Amino acid sequence: MTKTNRCFQARQPVAILLAGVILAGPGAGISAAAGKFTPSCARLDLKAYAVIEERGETSAAPATWLANAGLTYLQARLFCLSQDEENATLLYQRIIDGDLSLAAPQWTQ
C-alpha cells in the first residue's frame, strides 16, 4: 500500500463524519427550542470546517489530528445547537488555531 493510499484511508472517516453532519443539518435530533446557530457560531463553524478541509487536502496535519479535530468539531456543533456558545467558541478556536494537542487521543469513555 502506498503512502498516498494510507493517508487517504486515514482521512476518509473524517470526511464521512463531516459529510454526515452537513447532510443531517443543524436541527437533526435537537428540540425545536434549541437547534439554532447564532451568527457567531455559524461563522466559527464555517472557519473550523474550512481548516479541517484544508489540512486534510494538503496533508498539513497527521491523521490523528484530523480525526480528533472532526470529533471536536462535532462537539462544538452540539454546544452551538444547545445554545452554549462559550464552550463552542473554545472548541472551534482550537481547531482554527491548529491546536496540536488535538493530535493526542481526547475522546475516551
VMD Tcl script that draws the C-alpha trace (Angstrom):
set ca {
  {0.00 0.00 0.00}
  {1.39 3.39 -0.93}
  {1.77 6.31 1.41}
  {-0.93 8.20 -0.51}
  {-3.40 5.35 -0.06}
  {-2.68 5.15 3.69}
  {-3.20 8.90 4.07}
  {-6.46 8.73 2.13}
  {-7.72 5.80 4.20}
  {-6.81 7.56 7.43}
  {-8.64 10.74 6.41}
  {-11.66 9.07 4.84}
  {-13.53 8.55 8.16}
  {-13.24 12.27 8.97}
  {-14.63 13.22 5.58}
  {-17.53 10.80 6.02}
  {-18.19 12.09 9.53}
  {-18.26 15.71 8.38}
  {-20.47 14.85 5.40}
  {-22.95 13.22 7.77}
  {-23.08 16.33 9.91}
  {-23.75 18.52 6.90}
  {-26.41 16.21 5.47}
  {-28.14 15.82 8.83}
  {-28.41 19.57 9.14}
  {-28.23 21.74 12.22}
  {-31.60 20.68 13.65}
  {-31.28 16.89 13.42}
  {-32.23 15.31 16.72}
  {-32.49 18.64 18.53}
  {-35.67 20.02 20.08}
  {-37.43 22.98 18.49}
  {-36.34 25.27 21.35}
  {-32.70 24.60 20.60}
  {-31.08 23.86 17.26}
  {-30.42 27.36 16.01}
  {-26.95 28.69 15.38}
  {-26.07 32.18 16.46}
  {-24.24 34.23 13.82}
  {-21.03 33.86 15.82}
  {-21.38 30.07 15.99}
  {-22.14 29.87 12.28}
  {-19.07 31.95 11.42}
  {-16.76 29.82 13.59}
  {-18.37 26.61 12.33}
  {-17.54 27.53 8.74}
  {-14.00 28.59 9.62}
  {-13.30 25.38 11.56}
  {-14.75 23.27 8.75}
  {-12.53 25.07 6.22}
  {-9.43 24.48 8.37}
  {-10.16 20.75 8.65}
  {-10.77 20.50 4.90}
  {-7.63 22.49 4.05}
  {-5.39 20.46 6.33}
  {-6.86 17.22 5.04}
  {-6.29 18.18 1.41}
  {-2.75 19.46 1.88}
  {-1.61 16.72 4.27}
  {-0.60 19.51 6.66}
  {-1.83 17.56 9.68}
  {-1.47 13.98 10.87}
  {-4.49 11.72 10.53}
  {-4.94 11.65 14.31}
  {-5.22 15.44 14.35}
  {-7.83 15.32 11.60}
  {-9.84 12.64 13.39}
  {-9.79 14.47 16.72}
  {-10.48 17.80 15.01}
  {-13.54 16.19 13.41}
  {-14.77 14.96 16.78}
  {-14.03 18.33 18.38}
  {-15.96 19.97 15.53}
  {-18.98 17.78 16.26}
  {-18.84 18.58 19.97}
  {-18.60 22.31 19.22}
  {-21.59 21.99 16.93}
  {-23.60 20.31 19.69}
  {-22.68 23.14 22.06}
  {-23.89 25.68 19.49}
  {-27.13 23.82 18.94}
  {-27.75 23.73 22.69}
  {-27.07 27.49 22.89}
  {-23.76 27.05 24.76}
  {-21.82 29.47 22.61}
  {-18.98 29.91 25.11}
  {-17.89 26.25 25.05}
  {-18.50 26.02 21.30}
  {-16.24 29.01 20.71}
  {-13.44 27.45 22.75}
  {-13.57 24.22 20.75}
  {-13.91 25.88 17.36}
  {-10.97 28.14 18.17}
  {-8.76 25.14 19.00}
  {-9.42 23.79 15.52}
  {-8.92 27.15 13.81}
  {-5.65 27.73 15.70}
  {-4.40 24.27 14.67}
  {-4.01 23.21 18.29}
  {-1.51 20.36 18.10}
  {-2.87 18.75 21.24}
  {-5.81 17.64 19.10}
  {-3.44 15.00 17.71}
  {-3.43 13.29 21.11}
  {-6.33 10.94 21.93}
  {-9.09 13.02 23.53}
  {-12.27 11.04 23.30}
  {-12.19 8.29 25.90}
  {-15.14 6.83 27.75}
}
mol new
graphics top color blue
foreach p $ca { graphics top sphere $p radius 0.5 }
foreach p [lrange $ca 0 end-1] q [lrange $ca 1 end] { graphics top cylinder $p $q radius 0.2 }
display resetview
